[in-house]
């Protein structure tokens, strides 16, 4: 059966540079910024149900041209001398053959003109951050609603909110 979910393609370093929390983290810990981005996008993917593909320019990390899945995200590192913009353009071409909506989260509007001409819709780093923060708030509201309904004699009621969030993330994986 074909996967017809909407797709979000994310230019990872554009998000790291465009999200204040990640930009600050990247100054001292680029790997920490990458991990935090993947963690936030994983929660967002689980909340929205979209297929999320994160593309990193591999010039900043070893492992050129590899891809893998992490917490239901697809993570791509570009090939040598290939930019994230070129990889995203190629992926849009491959994905647009099926009937689905494709969104591209990037700050590079000019570099992605071919991608947008193929019908992909652009989301800026700021717009995606707002969506991610809104989904985080909705997840937190759901946890609080569940807390208020839980019986204090259950194991779930004895766990902290952070522990329940961790178990929920594991359940989704």
ABEGO torsion letter per residue (X at the ends): XBBABBBBBBBAAAAAAABAAAAAAAAABAAAAAAAAAAAAAAAAAAAGBBBBBBBBAAABBGBGBBBBBGGBBBBBBBBGBBAAAAAAAAAAAAAABBBBBBBBBABAAAAAAAAAAGBBBBBAAAAAAAAAAAAAAAAAAAAAAAAABBAABAAAABBAAAAAAAAAAAAX
